[in-house]
Amino acid sequence: MPNKPPLTGKFPLTRMRRNRGDDWGRRLVGETRISVDDLVWPLFVTEGNDVGEPVKSMPGVERLSVDRIVKAAGQAVELGIPAIAIFPNTDPKLKTSDALEAFNPDNLVCRAVKAIKEAHSDLGVICDVALDPYNADGHDGIVRDGKILNDETVAALCRQAVVQAKAGCDIVAPSDMMDGRIKAIREALDKEGFQDVRILSYAAKYASAFYGPFRDAVGSGGALKGDKKTYQMDPANSDEALREVAMDIAEGADMIMVKPGMPYLDIIGRIKTTFAMPTFAYQVSGEYAMIHSAAANGWLDLDGAMMESIIAFKRAGADAVFTYFAPVIAKKIKQ
């Protein structure tokens, strides 16, 4: 946000507590507002029928079969949540070194997207573009001799994005952090007639310790060989994020993602101030699990910590937040 000179005042003529003295007054002068329109609900899809598998490391979160994820999408519509994001728990038997299942037009994600759009055509559907749910090595890219290949991965991501667009997704979200993939995906989508499919670039995705529960949910954690530090960003770097974002905007990104969220509020603020682009934050699985765990032990008030965390994202400059708390927050807002 642009810096403004502080207002000056002197006690007792100025008493800052005057405007904090009652609920209506606090609401009247509140600077940051949370709306249902600020929320994206990430959902995990799995095989089967009428399946709801709890994710042990994410209290209240389940892997849902396609029929159940359609019902969850209906709940999002009822609550006014504008979009959901779909992540697959792929059968390990389908995971290969070349991630071929990512390009299967009848894969789990594509079937889920088709079913959701058929039932709820006005709900936004976002698809993750990365190979880790399909890769036997658990990496976001194609691995050869222990090295994650950039250009070969970009070609694969283009195929994946086109398959997802054909299934009906509205936004493809490359989360892989390969160089040059935004331009390549944009050109691949346009060539296939999908000029209106948007690209949400995970332009500032950090090699974070906060992803563990998510990897449990999609089943990639146990398969992961090594780490992702050769392609995801160093948590120590801030200027580098601006360079990444600038490159992705130049390549055709429509929106920008910062991931994780809470440990990187400064990055959200710098990106929004510098580029004035639609900027999203992802309140990742580790952040969600920490709040839940602390609340379960009586160390935090769950609702209070949940709402304060979302306010922090908005205050930093995020236009929308991917959060597993989305339906709970939406219900609180409606109440």
C-alpha positions in Angstrom: 0.0 0.0 0.0 1.3 3.6 -0.7 2.9 5.2 2.3 1.0 8.1 3.8 2.3 10.6 6.4 1.0 9.7 9.9 -1.7 12.0 11.3 -0.4 14.0 14.2 -2.2 14.5 17.5 -1.5 15.2 21.1 -3.1 13.7 24.3 -5.5 14.6 25.8 -7.1 16.5 22.8 -6.5 13.3 20.8 -7.6 10.1 22.4 -7.1 7.1 20.1 -9.4 4.9 22.3 -12.5 7.0 21.5 -13.1 5.2 18.2 -12.5 1.8 19.9 -15.1 2.2 22.6 -18.0 0.3 21.1 -18.7 -2.3 18.5 -20.6 0.0 16.1 -17.8 2.5 16.3 -15.1 0.0 15.5 -17.1 -1.3 12.5 -17.6 2.3 11.3 -13.9 3.1 11.2 -12.5 -0.4 10.2 -10.0 -0.2 7.4 -10.0 -3.8 6.2 -13.1 -5.7 5.2 -13.5 -9.4 4.6 -16.0 -10.5 2.0 -17.1 -13.9 0.7 -15.8 -12.6 -2.7 -12.3 -12.7 -1.2 -12.3 -16.6 -0.8 -11.2 -19.5 -2.9 -11.8 -23.0 -1.5 -9.2 -25.6 -2.3 -10.7 -29.1 -2.5 -9.0 -32.6 -2.9 -10.6 -35.1 -5.2 -10.1 -38.9 -5.0 -11.3 -42.0 -6.8 -14.5 -43.9 -5.8 -18.1 -43.1 -5.1 -19.6 -41.5 -2.0 -16.1 -41.3 -0.6 -14.9 -38.8 2.1 -11.5 -39.7 3.4 -10.3 -37.5 6.3 -6.8 -35.9 5.8 -5.3 -36.7 9.2 -2.9 -33.8 9.2 -5.7 -31.3 8.2 -8.6 -31.4 10.7 -12.0 -31.0 9.0 -10.5 -31.6 5.5 -11.4 -34.6 3.4 -10.5 -36.1 0.0 -13.8 -36.3 -1.8 -14.9 -38.5 -4.6 -16.2 -36.8 -7.7 -19.9 -37.1 -6.7 -19.1 -35.5 -3.3 -16.9 -32.8 -4.7 -19.9 -31.8 -6.9 -21.9 -31.4 -3.7 -19.1 -29.4 -2.1 -19.1 -27.1 -5.2 -22.9 -26.7 -4.6 -22.1 -25.6 -1.0 -19.6 -23.1 -2.4 -22.4 -21.7 -4.7 -24.9 -21.5 -1.8 -22.3 -19.6 0.4 -21.4 -17.2 -2.4 -17.8 -18.4 -2.7 -16.8 -17.4 -6.3 -14.3 -20.2 -7.1 -12.9 -23.5 -6.0 -9.5 -25.0 -6.7 -9.1 -28.8 -7.5 -6.2 -30.9 -6.4 -6.1 -34.7 -7.1 -5.1 -37.7 -5.0 -3.9 -39.8 -7.9 -3.8 -43.6 -7.6 -0.1 -44.5 -7.1 -0.3 -47.1 -9.8 -0.9 -44.3 -12.3 2.2 -42.3 -11.3 5.1 -42.6 -13.7 8.4 -40.9 -14.4 6.9 -39.1 -17.4 3.7 -38.2 -15.6 1.5 -39.4 -18.5 -1.7 -39.4 -16.4 -1.5 -35.6 -16.3 -2.4 -35.5 -20.0 -5.2 -38.0 -19.8 -8.4 -36.2 -20.7 -10.3 -38.7 -18.5 -8.0 -38.3 -15.5 -9.4 -37.6 -12.0 -9.2 -33.8 -12.3 -10.8 -33.6 -15.7 -13.7 -35.8 -14.6 -14.2 -33.7 -11.5 -14.1 -30.4 -13.5 -16.6 -31.7 -16.1 -19.0 -32.9 -13.4 -18.7 -29.6 -11.4 -19.2 -27.4 -14.5 -22.1 -29.4 -15.6 -23.8 -29.0 -12.2 -22.6 -25.5 -11.4 -21.7 -23.6 -14.6 -21.3 -20.2 -12.9 -18.8 -21.4 -10.3 -15.2 -20.6 -11.1 -13.0 -23.7 -11.3 -9.2 -23.4 -10.9 -6.8 -26.3 -11.8 -3.3 -26.7 -10.6 -0.7 -27.1 -13.4 2.2 -29.2 -12.0 3.3 -32.7 -12.3 3.8 -33.7 -8.7 0.4 -35.5 -8.3 1.3 -37.7 -11.3 5.1 -38.0 -11.0 6.6 -41.1 -9.5 9.4 -38.9 -8.1 7.0 -36.5 -6.4 8.5 -33.5 -8.1 6.7 -30.7 -10.0 8.8 -31.5 -13.1 10.2 -34.3 -15.1 13.3 -35.8 -13.4 16.3 -37.3 -15.1 19.4 -38.5 -13.4 18.3 -36.6 -10.3 17.9 -33.3 -12.1 14.5 -31.6 -12.6 14.4 -30.7 -16.3 13.1 -27.3 -17.1 12.2 -27.1 -20.8 11.0 -30.7 -21.1 8.7 -30.0 -18.1 7.4 -26.8 -19.7 6.3 -28.8 -22.7 4.5 -31.3 -20.5 2.8 -28.5 -18.5 1.4 -27.0 -21.8 -0.2 -30.4 -22.6 -1.6 -30.6 -19.1 -3.1 -27.0 -19.2 -4.8 -27.7 -22.6 -6.3 -30.9 -21.3 -7.7 -29.1 -18.2 -9.0 -26.3 -20.4 -10.8 -28.8 -22.6 -12.4 -30.3 -19.5 -13.9 -26.8 -18.7 -11.6 -25.2 -16.1 -11.7 -21.4 -16.0 -8.3 -20.7 -14.6 -5.1 -22.8 -15.0 -2.7 -22.2 -12.2 1.0 -23.2 -12.9 2.5 -23.9 -9.5 5.7 -25.6 -10.8 8.1 -22.7 -10.8 9.8 -23.7 -14.1 11.3 -20.8 -16.1 9.3 -19.7 -19.2 6.2 -21.7 -18.6 3.7 -18.8 -18.5 4.4 -17.7 -22.1 4.5 -21.3 -23.3 1.2 -22.1 -21.7 -0.4 -18.9 -22.9 0.6 -19.7 -26.5 -0.6 -23.4 -26.2 -4.0 -22.3 -24.8 -4.4 -19.7 -27.5 -3.5 -22.1 -30.3 -6.2 -24.4 -29.1 -8.8 -21.6 -29.0 -8.8 -21.0 -25.2 -8.0 -17.3 -25.3 -10.4 -16.7 -22.4 -8.9 -19.2 -20.0 -7.0 -17.3 -17.4 -3.5 -18.0 -16.0 -2.9 -17.6 -12.3 0.8 -17.8 -11.9 2.4 -19.1 -8.7 5.1 -16.6 -9.4 6.4 -16.4 -5.9 6.3 -19.9 -4.5 8.8 -20.6 -1.8 10.6 -23.9 -0.9 8.7 -23.9 2.4 8.4 -26.2 5.4 4.7 -25.5 5.5 3.5 -27.8 2.7 3.7 -31.2 4.6 -0.1 -31.7 5.2 -0.9 -30.8 1.5 1.6 -33.5 0.3 -0.2 -36.0 2.6 -3.5 -35.0 1.0 -2.4 -35.5 -2.6 -0.2 -38.4 -1.8 3.0 -36.9 -3.2 5.0 -36.6 0.1 6.0 -40.2 0.4 7.1 -40.3 -3.2 9.2 -37.1 -3.1 12.9 -37.8 -3.6 15.1 -35.0 -2.3 13.7 -31.5 -2.0 12.4 -28.7 -4.3 15.0 -26.1 -3.7 16.3 -26.0 -7.2 13.1 -24.6 -8.6 11.1 -23.2 -5.7 12.3 -19.9 -4.2 14.7 -19.4 -1.3 12.6 -18.2 1.8 15.4 -15.7 2.4 14.8 -13.8 -0.9 12.4 -10.9 -1.5 13.8 -8.9 -4.5 13.9 -12.2 -6.4 10.1 -12.5 -6.1 9.7 -9.2 -7.8 11.8 -10.4 -10.7 9.8 -13.6 -11.0 6.5 -11.7 -11.0 7.8 -9.1 -13.6 8.8 -12.0 -15.9 5.5 -13.8 -15.5 3.4 -10.6 -16.1 5.5 -10.0 -19.3 4.7 -13.6 -20.4 1.0 -13.1 -20.0 0.0 -14.0 -16.5 -3.5 -12.6 -15.5 -3.1 -13.1 -11.8 -0.2 -13.6 -9.3 0.0 -16.1 -6.4 2.2 -15.8 -3.3 2.7 -19.2 -1.5 2.8 -19.7 1.5 0.8 -16.8 2.9 1.4 -15.7 6.5 5.2 -16.0 6.5 5.3 -13.9 3.3 3.0 -11.0 4.0 5.9 -8.7 3.1 6.1 -10.3 -0.3 2.4 -9.9 -0.9 2.7 -6.2 0.0 5.7 -5.6 -2.2 4.1 -7.3 -5.2 0.8 -5.5 -4.9 2.5 -2.1 -4.5 4.9 -2.6 -7.3 2.7 -4.2 -10.0 -0.9 -3.4 -9.0 -1.9 -6.8 -10.4 -4.6 -9.1 -9.1 -2.6 -10.7 -6.3 -3.6 -13.9 -4.4 -2.3 -15.5 -1.2 -2.4 -19.2 -0.4 -3.0 -20.0 3.3 -1.3 -23.3 3.0 -1.9 -26.6 4.7 0.8 -26.1 7.4 -0.7 -22.7 8.3 -4.2 -24.2 8.5 -3.0 -27.2 10.6 -1.0 -25.0 13.0 -4.1 -22.9 13.8 -6.2 -26.0 14.3 -3.6 -27.8 16.4 -3.1 -24.8 18.7 -6.9 -24.4 19.1 -7.3 -28.1 19.9 -4.8 -27.7 22.7 -6.6 -24.7 24.0 -3.8 -22.3 23.1 -5.7 -20.2 20.5 -9.3 -19.3 19.9 -10.0 -21.0 16.5 -12.4 -18.5 15.1 -10.4 -15.5 16.3 -7.1 -16.8 14.9 -8.8 -17.8 11.6 -10.4 -14.4 11.0 -7.3 -12.5 12.1 -5.2 -14.5 9.6 -7.5 -13.6 6.7 -7.5 -10.0 7.7 -3.7 -10.0 7.7 -3.7 -11.2 4.0 -6.2 -8.5 3.0 -4.3 -5.8 4.9 -1.1 -6.8 3.2 -2.7 -6.3 -0.2 -4.1 -9.7 -1.3 -7.2 -9.5 -3.5 -8.2 -13.1 -2.7 -7.1 -15.9 -0.4 -7.0 -19.6 -1.1 -7.9 -21.1 2.3 -9.3 -24.4 3.7 -11.3 -22.2 6.1 -13.3 -20.8 3.2 -16.7 -22.4 4.0 -16.4 -21.6 7.7 -15.5 -18.0 7.0 -18.3 -17.7 4.5 -20.8 -18.9 7.0 -19.6 -16.5 9.6 -19.8 -13.6 7.2 -23.3 -14.5 6.2 -24.3 -14.7 9.9 
